[in-house]
Amino acid sequence: MKKTTLRARVLTGAVAAAALGAGTFGALSANASAPAAETRSTVTSDASARDLQQSTHLTIEAATKAAQAALDAAEKENQRITVAVVDRNGNTLVTLRGDGAGPQSYESAERKAFTAVSWNAPTSELVKRLQSTPNLKDIPGTLFLGGGAPVTAKGAPIAGIGVAGAPSGDLDEKFARAGVAALGR
């Protein structure tokens, strides 16, 4: 039997270790990529048309136009108000705080807008409903004071405009309605 040199043994061991390492790495790589391939193949179908619903939303430009119209109407009457426009889900799109508006008016305007879109009714009408159903006021995020007006498209609520800061809910609602009217122009 022929004796191998130290150099040959070291070289043979290194080649064997490299081959073993390459095989292990290849097996790990193949296993790591297998679930990803399975996931891609299972998520391929689109929802059918009967499972989808389209909804109408105000653009940010339209929401800003409505808010500015409400603020302008209030300024013509020397009223210091805040106006908020929310989408159908109650998410605030735009809030404009007029010069000199009170600190409480910001949150009140948003809550009035949310209340108006939630019930698709001006908040002054909703105040009347409290007489027969007083626990309505306990619903989180609502404010049953005059000053909120819904924005509708095809009879469905798509946004709410809330105004707060004028001396009365009637004035707040008058300015909110000016914002709604601006959307029709």
trRosetta pair geometry for C-beta under 8 A, 3 or more apart (Angstrom, degrees):
i j d omega theta_ij theta_ji phi_ij phi_ji
4 8 4.5 -114 -178 84 104 129
4 9 5.4 124 113 -54 121 87
4 12 7.7 -8 168 -5 156 141
5 8 4.7 97 55 5 79 101
5 9 7.1 -145 95 -4 43 86
6 9 5.8 -56 -149 37 33 110
6 10 6.3 31 155 -18 67 107
7 10 5.9 -56 -148 36 30 109
7 11 6.2 27 155 -17 65 110
8 11 5.7 -56 -145 40 29 111
8 12 6.1 31 155 -20 65 108
9 12 5.7 -54 -144 37 29 111
9 13 6.3 30 156 -19 64 107
10 13 5.8 -55 -148 37 29 112
10 14 6.4 30 153 -21 64 107
11 14 5.8 -53 -147 34 31 112
11 15 6.5 30 155 -18 64 105
12 15 5.9 -54 -149 36 31 110
12 16 6.4 30 153 -18 64 108
13 16 5.7 -56 -147 38 30 111
13 17 6.2 30 155 -19 66 107
14 17 5.8 -54 -146 37 30 111
14 18 6.3 31 154 -20 64 107
15 18 5.7 -54 -148 36 30 112
15 19 6.4 30 154 -19 64 106
16 19 5.8 -55 -147 36 30 110
16 20 6.3 29 155 -17 64 108
17 20 5.7 -55 -146 39 30 111
17 21 6.1 31 154 -19 65 108
18 21 5.7 -55 -145 38 29 112
18 22 6.2 30 156 -20 64 107
19 22 5.8 -53 -145 35 29 111
19 23 6.4 30 155 -18 62 107
20 23 5.8 -57 -151 36 30 112
20 24 6.4 28 154 -17 65 107
21 24 5.8 -56 -146 38 31 109
21 25 6.1 29 157 -18 66 108
22 25 5.8 -54 -143 39 29 111
22 26 6.2 32 156 -21 64 108
23 26 5.8 -55 -146 36 28 112
23 27 6.4 27 156 -18 63 106
24 27 5.8 -56 -149 36 30 110
24 28 6.4 27 154 -16 65 107
25 28 5.8 -56 -147 39 31 109
25 29 6.1 32 154 -20 66 108
26 29 5.7 -54 -144 37 29 112
26 30 6.3 30 156 -19 64 106
27 30 5.8 -54 -147 36 30 111
27 31 6.4 26 155 -15 63 108
28 31 5.8 -58 -147 40 31 109
28 32 6.1 31 156 -21 67 109
29 32 5.8 -55 -143 36 29 110
29 33 6.4 14 162 -9 64 110
30 33 6.4 -66 -148 41 26 100
30 34 6.6 43 154 -43 62 102
31 34 5.8 -41 -149 9 32 120
32 35 7.8 -60 -177 25 32 96
32 36 7.9 19 142 -5 60 112
33 36 5.5 -60 -160 39 53 115
33 37 6.3 53 148 -23 79 104
34 37 5.9 -58 -153 33 33 110
34 38 6.6 30 154 -17 66 106
35 38 5.5 -56 -149 38 38 113
35 39 6.2 41 154 -24 70 103
36 39 5.7 -50 -146 33 32 113
36 40 6.5 33 156 -19 63 104
37 40 5.9 -53 -151 33 31 111
37 41 6.7 25 155 -16 63 108
38 41 6.0 -63 -153 37 31 107
38 42 6.5 21 157 -16 67 111
39 42 6.1 -66 -149 36 30 104
39 43 6.6 0 166 2 68 112
40 43 6.8 -76 -145 45 26 91
40 44 7.8 58 158 -64 57 95
41 44 6.7 -26 -168 -32 35 123
47 51 4.4 -116 -180 85 105 126
47 52 5.7 121 114 -56 124 96
48 51 5.1 91 59 6 73 104
48 52 7.7 -149 98 -8 41 93
49 52 5.9 -66 -152 33 38 111
55 88 6.8 -103 171 30 134 161
55 158 7.7 158 168 -121 92 93
56 153 4.6 -84 101 76 155 149
56 154 7.4 125 0 20 151 110
56 156 7.4 123 39 79 114 117
56 158 5.1 -55 97 -109 94 138
57 87 5.9 -3 -142 -142 100 118
57 88 7.0 -101 -103 -2 78 108
57 158 6.3 -172 -109 -174 31 108
57 159 7.8 94 -156 -58 55 102
58 62 4.5 -129 -167 85 93 121
58 63 4.8 110 126 -57 131 89
58 66 7.6 -46 -155 1 150 137
58 85 7.1 -78 85 160 158 128
58 87 6.7 -148 35 -107 95 80
58 93 6.5 -19 83 -101 117 176
58 151 6.8 30 -59 105 128 152
58 158 6.3 132 -33 130 84 111
58 159 4.8 10 -13 -49 130 147
58 183 7.7 -71 -119 -123 117 133
59 62 4.6 97 52 6 80 99
59 63 7.0 -145 92 -3 43 86
60 63 5.6 -52 -145 39 34 113
60 64 6.2 37 154 -21 66 107
60 93 6.3 -162 -114 -177 67 104
60 94 7.0 126 -158 -56 73 108
61 64 5.8 -57 -148 37 28 110
61 65 6.3 32 152 -22 63 106
62 65 5.5 -51 -146 34 33 115
62 66 6.4 32 155 -18 65 105
62 183 6.0 57 -171 -124 105 97
63 66 5.9 -54 -149 37 30 111
63 67 6.3 29 154 -17 64 108
63 85 4.2 175 -161 105 96 148
63 93 4.0 -78 -163 119 167 136
63 94 4.5 156 134 1 108 120
63 159 6.9 -149 -101 -147 96 154
64 67 5.7 -55 -144 39 31 110
64 68 6.1 30 157 -18 66 108
64 85 7.9 -123 -59 29 30 146
64 94 5.2 173 -83 -103 60 159
65 68 6.0 -58 -146 38 26 109
65 69 6.4 28 155 -21 62 107
65 182 5.6 -162 142 137 92 122
65 183 7.0 126 96 -88 115 62
66 69 5.8 -54 -148 34 29 112
66 70 6.6 29 154 -17 63 105
66 85 5.7 101 83 -91 121 140
66 94 7.9 140 65 59 90 136
66 151 7.3 -40 -123 -82 162 142
66 159 7.9 123 54 116 168 144
66 161 5.8 -118 150 -92 123 134
66 179 4.0 71 176 179 80 92
66 180 6.7 42 -145 -74 117 30
66 182 5.3 171 -106 70 53 116
66 183 5.4 2 -81 -55 110 99
67 70 5.8 -55 -152 35 32 110
67 71 6.3 29 152 -16 66 108
67 83 4.8 161 -150 107 78 120
67 84 7.4 10 -113 -119 115 12
67 85 5.2 -104 -60 -20 103 116
67 94 4.6 -120 -22 113 153 127
67 95 7.4 -156 -138 -121 145 16
67 96 4.8 133 156 2 119 118
67 161 7.3 -165 -84 -135 62 105
67 179 6.2 35 -79 -132 25 130
68 71 5.6 -55 -145 40 33 112
68 72 6.1 36 154 -22 67 106
68 96 6.7 105 -80 -34 55 168
68 182 7.8 -166 72 167 77 170
69 72 5.7 -51 -143 36 30 112
69 73 6.4 34 155 -22 63 104
69 178 5.4 -153 140 136 96 89
69 179 4.9 148 77 -106 101 52
69 181 7.2 -144 147 70 146 81
69 182 3.4 -158 -36 -50 168 152
70 73 5.8 -52 -150 32 30 112
70 74 6.6 27 153 -16 62 106
70 81 7.6 -97 142 102 96 137
70 83 4.3 131 94 -115 132 154
70 161 6.2 180 -58 174 149 130
70 163 5.6 -146 175 -80 130 123
70 175 4.6 86 -165 157 82 87
70 176 5.8 24 -124 -98 131 33
70 178 5.4 142 -101 76 54 97
70 179 3.5 -17 -48 -53 106 112
70 182 7.8 -110 -35 2 66 133
71 74 5.8 -57 -152 37 32 110
71 75 6.3 31 153 -21 66 107
71 81 6.8 -156 -116 75 63 100
71 83 5.4 -120 -57 9 84 131
71 96 5.2 -60 -58 106 143 136
71 98 5.4 168 -147 -75 102 107
71 175 7.7 75 -67 -178 22 122
72 75 5.7 -55 -145 36 32 111
72 76 6.6 40 154 -26 64 100
72 178 7.7 -134 70 138 84 136
73 76 5.9 -49 -155 25 31 114
73 77 7.2 7 153 2 60 106
73 174 7.2 -148 144 127 133 85
73 175 4.8 173 89 -127 118 76
73 178 3.8 78 -42 83 159 174
73 179 7.7 -115 12 -42 130 68
74 77 6.1 -74 -159 48 35 96
74 79 4.1 -92 -171 75 89 107
74 80 7.5 154 149 -67 122 8
74 81 4.4 -91 -154 18 167 127
74 83 7.8 -169 -6 -47 138 115
74 98 6.5 -113 93 -49 132 163
74 163 7.1 179 -62 -160 133 134
74 165 7.8 52 -162 80 151 113
74 166 6.6 -130 -133 -70 111 113
74 171 7.8 92 -117 158 88 100
74 175 4.6 21 -59 -115 95 145
75 78 7.2 36 -168 -84 38 27
75 79 7.2 -104 -70 52 26 65
75 98 6.7 -166 -70 -142 96 135
77 171 7.4 -143 107 -154 152 117
79 98 7.9 68 110 82 65 163
79 165 6.9 128 162 108 94 96
79 166 4.5 -4 -161 -104 137 94
79 167 7.7 -117 -124 -2 107 78
79 171 6.4 -176 -106 157 159 132
79 175 7.2 -125 82 -60 143 144
80 98 5.3 -161 -155 99 58 117
80 99 6.7 -89 -128 90 102 54
80 100 3.9 -82 -127 98 145 98
80 101 4.7 -166 155 -78 88 55
80 102 7.3 106 111 -19 113 68
80 165 5.5 -102 106 157 64 127
80 166 8.0 157 56 -83 45 53
81 98 5.3 54 58 16 52 132
81 101 5.5 13 142 -109 6 118
81 105 6.3 -161 -158 -170 49 145
81 109 7.6 114 170 -84 88 127
81 163 5.3 5 176 -172 138 96
81 164 6.5 151 -156 79 86 33
81 165 3.7 173 -116 61 54 122
81 166 5.6 -12 -80 -41 115 81
81 172 6.8 159 -130 -116 133 78
81 175 6.2 105 63 96 172 168
82 95 6.7 9 177 -176 104 94
82 96 6.9 -180 -154 92 60 48
82 97 4.5 -14 -110 -112 101 69
82 98 6.5 -141 -77 12 46 77
82 101 4.6 130 -45 161 84 157
82 105 3.9 140 15 128 114 107
82 106 5.1 -98 174 -85 170 49
82 108 7.6 112 64 62 117 88
82 109 4.5 -125 105 -20 95 147
82 163 7.3 164 83 -150 46 52
82 164 5.6 -14 57 62 91 85
82 165 5.5 115 8 -30 72 131
83 95 7.2 178 91 -148 48 52
83 96 5.3 2 55 55 92 92
83 98 7.8 61 -4 -30 89 98
83 109 5.8 -159 -128 -159 18 140
83 161 6.6 -7 -171 -173 101 93
83 162 7.0 161 -154 85 53 49
83 163 5.0 -16 -102 -99 81 79
83 175 7.0 -119 -87 133 118 115
83 176 7.2 169 -132 -96 102 69
83 179 6.5 159 -167 -67 141 148
84 92 6.0 -59 -167 -131 111 104
84 94 7.1 173 -150 93 47 55
84 95 4.5 -8 -105 -104 83 88
84 106 7.7 93 -57 -166 120 52
84 109 4.0 133 0 127 104 102
84 110 4.3 -82 141 -80 175 59
84 112 7.6 129 51 57 109 87
84 113 4.7 -119 96 -9 97 144
84 161 7.3 164 84 -154 48 47
84 162 4.8 -8 57 58 95 99
84 163 8.0 -175 22 -74 65 37
85 92 7.4 103 77 -158 48 61
85 93 4.8 -49 101 60 96 108
85 94 4.7 20 41 50 109 92
85 95 7.6 -158 23 -70 62 49
85 113 6.3 -167 -121 -143 21 148
85 151 8.0 20 -149 -10 101 140
85 159 6.0 5 -176 176 91 124
85 160 7.3 169 -151 84 49 46
85 161 5.3 -15 -101 -102 77 74
85 162 7.9 -178 -78 22 33 69
85 179 7.3 -150 -81 165 109 141
86 89 7.9 -121 162 74 99 49
86 90 5.2 -5 168 -150 138 34
86 91 6.1 148 -159 69 85 31
86 92 5.4 -50 -99 -93 81 46
86 93 6.3 161 -119 1 23 85
86 110 6.6 95 -57 -154 120 71
86 113 4.4 135 6 128 107 120
86 114 5.4 18 41 -74 169 66
86 117 6.0 -127 86 7 106 146
86 159 6.3 163 84 -159 48 71
86 160 5.0 -5 55 54 98 93
86 162 7.4 25 -3 0 106 109
87 90 7.2 -52 68 17 64 16
87 91 5.0 -5 36 56 108 89
87 93 5.6 103 -44 -49 86 111
87 117 7.7 124 124 -166 24 168
87 158 7.3 -48 -160 163 65 62
87 159 5.7 -46 -121 -103 36 81
88 117 6.2 -156 -127 175 39 128
88 157 6.2 136 -122 114 86 83
88 158 5.3 -52 -64 -148 105 38
88 159 6.6 -63 -54 -67 59 45
90 114 4.4 47 -135 -128 101 101
90 117 6.7 -175 -79 76 65 127
90 118 6.9 25 -74 -65 112 98
90 141 6.6 32 -169 160 147 147
90 160 7.8 4 -105 27 58 126
92 95 5.9 -12 -173 -37 128 107
92 110 5.8 -38 -87 -127 119 114
92 113 7.8 91 -107 82 76 144
93 159 7.2 -32 3 -134 140 121
95 106 6.6 60 176 -151 139 84
95 109 6.8 126 -137 96 99 130
95 110 6.7 -28 -95 -70 126 100
97 101 5.0 -137 -171 53 81 135
97 105 7.1 128 -131 91 91 112
97 106 5.9 -23 -89 -87 120 96
98 101 4.7 103 59 -40 77 114
98 165 7.2 -176 44 92 113 163
101 105 4.7 -96 169 59 107 150
101 106 7.6 115 120 -53 124 73
101 165 4.6 -51 -145 -120 94 155
102 105 4.8 112 65 -19 79 104
102 165 5.6 173 25 -124 91 90
103 106 6.9 -37 -175 6 44 108
104 107 6.7 -64 -167 45 51 98
104 108 5.8 46 145 -20 80 119
104 164 7.3 -103 116 143 77 133
105 108 5.5 -64 -140 46 34 113
105 109 5.8 40 163 -28 71 105
105 164 4.1 179 -148 103 74 99
105 165 3.8 17 -113 -66 144 99
106 109 6.3 -58 -155 29 21 108
106 110 7.0 13 153 -11 58 107
106 164 7.8 -101 -11 66 14 125
107 110 5.8 -57 -152 38 36 110
107 111 6.2 30 155 -16 70 109
108 111 5.8 -59 -145 41 30 108
108 112 6.2 31 157 -20 66 107
108 143 6.0 -174 -148 167 66 172
108 145 7.4 -27 -166 56 110 135
108 147 7.5 17 146 94 102 154
108 162 7.4 -157 129 154 58 123
108 164 3.6 119 99 -117 114 167
108 165 7.7 155 71 -43 129 65
109 112 5.9 -54 -145 36 29 110
109 113 6.4 30 155 -19 63 107
109 147 7.3 -98 -111 145 60 124
109 162 4.3 146 -176 111 54 99
109 163 5.8 5 -122 -122 99 17
109 164 4.2 -127 -59 12 73 102
109 165 7.6 -11 -58 -17 110 97
110 113 5.8 -56 -150 36 30 112
110 114 6.3 31 153 -19 65 108
110 162 6.1 -170 -67 62 8 142
111 114 5.5 -51 -145 37 33 114
111 115 6.3 37 154 -22 65 105
111 141 6.1 -166 -126 175 85 52
111 142 6.3 112 -177 -171 95 14
111 143 3.7 77 123 -9 119 118
111 162 6.8 151 65 -161 40 167
112 115 5.7 -53 -146 36 31 113
112 116 6.4 32 155 -20 64 106
112 123 5.3 -69 -154 -36 88 160
112 143 5.2 -60 -66 74 63 114
112 145 6.5 -69 -95 67 110 84
112 147 4.6 -44 -153 95 161 98
112 148 3.5 -162 163 -59 84 106
112 160 7.6 -164 120 151 58 119
112 162 3.2 139 80 -141 93 115
112 163 6.9 -73 87 37 149 38
112 164 6.2 161 -2 -54 137 101
112 172 7.3 -70 -165 147 173 132
112 176 7.5 -113 130 -84 126 150
113 116 5.9 -55 -148 35 29 111
113 117 6.5 17 159 -9 65 108
113 148 5.6 -163 -75 -131 29 103
113 159 7.8 -33 -175 165 106 73
113 160 3.9 140 -179 111 65 100
113 161 5.6 -40 -114 -159 100 7
113 162 3.1 -104 -39 -12 76 105
113 176 8.0 -167 -88 -134 78 125
114 117 6.3 -62 -146 42 27 101
114 118 6.0 32 156 -27 64 113
114 141 5.3 -80 129 152 155 105
114 142 6.6 -128 103 -96 104 53
114 143 7.8 83 58 15 99 86
114 148 7.9 -72 44 -133 41 146
114 160 6.1 179 -63 66 16 149
114 162 7.2 -18 5 -37 59 142
115 118 5.7 -56 -144 33 27 115
115 119 6.6 -9 170 12 63 108
115 123 5.3 63 101 -102 124 108
115 126 6.4 -154 159 72 114 168
115 141 7.8 -180 -61 123 74 75
115 142 4.4 96 -94 -147 102 82
115 143 5.6 -123 -27 48 141 57
115 144 6.5 -171 -158 -77 154 54
115 148 5.3 126 70 53 96 172
115 160 7.3 153 58 -172 44 158
115 162 7.5 88 35 -92 90 125
116 119 7.0 -81 -150 52 21 83
116 120 7.7 61 163 -107 57 14
116 121 6.7 -131 -146 77 61 41
116 122 6.3 -1 -125 -122 107 30
116 123 5.4 -72 -71 -45 89 87
116 126 7.8 -136 -93 -11 54 137
116 148 3.3 -157 -40 147 117 108
116 149 5.5 18 -157 51 154 5
116 150 4.6 -162 155 -58 93 68
116 157 8.0 175 132 -140 69 133
116 160 3.9 144 76 -145 100 115
116 161 7.1 -44 73 47 155 47
116 162 6.5 -178 5 -73 123 85
116 176 7.7 -175 -60 168 167 147
117 120 7.0 22 -159 -75 33 53
117 150 5.4 134 -92 -119 49 88
117 151 7.5 -16 -95 32 98 74
117 157 4.9 148 -155 165 68 131
117 158 7.8 -86 -138 80 113 19
117 159 6.0 -82 -97 162 130 18
117 160 3.2 -111 -32 -38 98 112
118 142 6.8 -82 43 -96 155 106
118 157 7.9 -105 -21 107 9 165
118 160 7.5 -13 -8 -51 63 150
119 126 5.7 111 69 -93 157 125
119 150 7.8 -128 79 -58 59 131
120 150 5.0 73 -143 -118 45 173
120 152 6.8 66 -150 -85 102 113
120 156 7.6 -84 -108 -161 139 37
120 157 4.1 -133 -95 -46 92 121
121 125 4.8 -96 166 75 116 128
121 126 5.6 134 96 -53 118 93
121 150 6.4 37 -5 -11 14 126
122 125 5.0 93 67 4 82 101
122 126 7.3 -153 100 -5 45 89
122 146 7.6 15 156 -138 101 72
122 148 6.5 158 -158 89 51 64
122 149 5.2 -7 -107 -105 85 68
122 150 7.1 -113 -63 4 48 80
122 173 6.0 64 -169 -150 119 126
122 176 7.9 142 -133 93 94 132
122 177 7.8 -6 -107 -71 126 103
123 126 5.1 -53 -147 38 45 116
123 127 6.5 60 151 -33 69 91
123 143 7.3 1 -147 96 145 73
123 144 6.3 -174 -170 -142 96 43
123 145 6.2 15 141 77 132 36
123 146 5.7 165 93 -118 97 27
123 147 5.9 -27 56 50 137 56
123 148 3.6 78 -25 41 120 101
123 149 7.7 -87 1 -55 82 43
123 162 7.7 56 -23 -116 141 91
123 169 7.4 -110 99 -169 110 121
123 173 6.9 -146 51 -92 90 113
124 127 5.7 -38 -155 17 35 116
124 128 7.6 37 147 -17 57 97
124 146 4.0 34 -81 -108 91 96
124 147 7.9 111 -50 -9 85 42
124 169 6.2 148 -90 135 93 118
124 170 7.1 66 -100 -93 140 60
124 173 5.4 -21 -30 -70 120 164
125 128 5.9 -51 -166 27 41 113
125 129 7.1 43 141 -21 66 101
126 129 5.3 -46 -156 27 46 117
126 130 7.3 62 146 -33 64 89
126 136 7.3 -147 179 139 99 148
126 144 5.4 -123 118 -131 105 92
126 148 8.0 -12 23 64 132 119
127 130 5.8 -38 -168 8 40 118
127 144 5.1 141 -93 165 64 93
127 145 6.7 62 -83 -111 122 25
127 146 6.5 -45 -19 -51 142 73
127 169 7.6 77 -43 134 153 166
128 131 6.3 -34 -177 6 49 111
129 132 6.3 -65 -166 46 52 96
129 133 5.8 -19 157 42 87 105
129 136 6.3 39 112 -5 108 165
130 133 6.6 -86 -126 74 29 62
130 134 5.5 59 -179 -110 76 53
130 136 5.8 -118 -99 50 72 118
130 137 6.1 42 -123 -40 120 107
130 144 5.6 113 -57 150 131 158
131 134 7.5 19 -127 -67 11 81
133 136 5.0 71 115 -31 103 106
134 137 6.6 -34 176 14 58 109
135 138 5.1 -34 -171 16 69 122
136 139 6.2 -32 -175 -3 50 112
136 142 7.3 -84 154 112 79 158
136 144 6.6 84 108 -64 109 143
137 142 6.9 -143 -139 96 40 115
137 144 5.3 -86 -97 12 90 129
139 142 4.7 44 82 5 98 132
143 148 7.7 134 75 -32 91 133
143 162 8.0 80 59 -147 121 140
145 164 7.9 66 91 -108 129 99
145 169 4.9 -141 165 -99 81 129
145 172 7.7 32 126 61 99 152
146 168 7.1 2 73 150 132 72
146 169 2.3 109 56 150 101 112
146 170 5.6 4 135 -57 159 40
146 172 5.9 135 117 61 81 107
146 173 4.6 -71 174 -30 94 122
147 162 5.9 54 127 -162 93 70
147 163 4.8 -128 -169 69 94 71
147 164 5.6 74 163 -77 158 62
147 166 7.7 173 -106 37 114 104
147 169 5.1 -99 -33 -147 89 73
147 172 3.0 -21 -109 123 101 130
147 173 5.1 -104 -85 -58 28 67
147 175 7.9 -1 -143 54 77 96
147 176 5.9 124 179 -27 48 134
148 160 5.9 1 -172 179 105 113
148 161 7.0 162 -152 85 56 47
148 162 4.5 -15 -101 -102 86 83
148 163 7.7 -176 -76 21 43 63
148 173 7.1 -35 30 -105 30 85
148 176 6.1 -161 -132 -151 17 169
149 160 7.1 160 82 -158 38 67
149 161 5.2 -13 60 59 89 96
149 162 7.9 175 21 -79 59 42
149 173 6.3 117 -52 -155 101 77
149 176 4.1 155 6 130 110 113
149 177 5.2 151 -81 -75 164 62
149 179 7.3 154 60 62 126 100
149 180 5.1 -94 122 -34 132 134
150 157 4.8 -69 -165 -120 126 107
150 159 7.4 141 -165 84 57 47
150 160 5.4 -40 -107 -103 56 77
150 180 7.8 57 89 -105 34 136
151 157 7.1 94 69 -154 50 66
151 158 5.6 -66 102 65 93 83
151 159 4.0 -2 50 65 124 93
151 160 6.7 -151 9 -77 83 25
151 161 6.4 79 -39 -19 105 97
151 180 5.6 -165 -93 -122 82 92
151 183 6.3 65 -140 12 122 167
152 155 6.0 -12 172 -148 129 11
152 156 6.1 149 -154 71 87 28
152 157 5.5 -54 -96 -92 78 43
152 158 6.5 124 -132 7 27 86
153 156 6.2 -31 67 61 65 82
153 158 4.9 23 9 -20 107 139
157 160 7.2 12 -173 -61 119 85
161 176 4.5 158 109 -159 103 88
161 179 4.4 -178 -163 90 161 138
161 180 5.9 -147 20 -54 139 82
162 172 8.0 -2 -179 165 59 114
162 176 6.3 -8 -119 -107 18 130
163 166 7.1 23 138 -2 111 110
163 172 4.2 -179 96 -168 97 78
163 173 7.1 -170 50 -69 113 25
163 175 4.5 138 -133 83 172 112
163 176 4.5 -142 -2 -57 110 89
163 179 7.6 167 -53 -7 114 132
164 172 5.9 22 -94 -132 34 137
165 172 7.2 128 40 -99 55 104
166 171 3.7 -125 139 101 149 122
166 172 4.9 -167 37 -61 112 71
166 175 6.9 154 -31 -4 140 133
167 171 6.4 54 52 25 68 145
168 171 4.9 98 62 6 83 97
168 172 7.1 -144 101 -3 46 87
169 172 5.3 -51 -145 38 39 116
169 173 6.0 37 156 -19 70 105
170 173 5.9 -57 -147 38 27 107
170 174 6.4 36 150 -26 62 104
171 174 5.4 -48 -148 30 34 117
171 175 6.7 29 155 -15 64 103
172 175 6.1 -62 -158 37 30 107
172 176 6.4 31 148 -20 66 107
173 176 5.3 -49 -143 36 39 115
173 177 6.3 41 155 -21 67 102
174 177 5.9 -55 -152 35 28 111
174 178 6.8 34 146 -24 61 101
175 178 5.4 -44 -152 27 38 117
175 179 7.0 42 148 -19 62 98
176 179 5.6 -51 -161 30 38 114
176 180 6.8 37 144 -17 67 101
177 180 5.3 -47 -148 35 41 113
177 181 6.2 45 151 -22 68 103
178 181 5.6 -50 -146 36 32 114
178 182 6.6 42 151 -29 62 100
179 182 5.7 -47 -153 23 33 115
179 183 7.5 38 150 -24 58 96
180 183 6.0 -51 -169 19 39 114
180 184 7.8 32 143 -14 64 101
181 184 5.9 -57 -164 30 45 111
181 185 7.3 45 145 -26 69 102
182 185 5.8 -52 -158 21 43 115
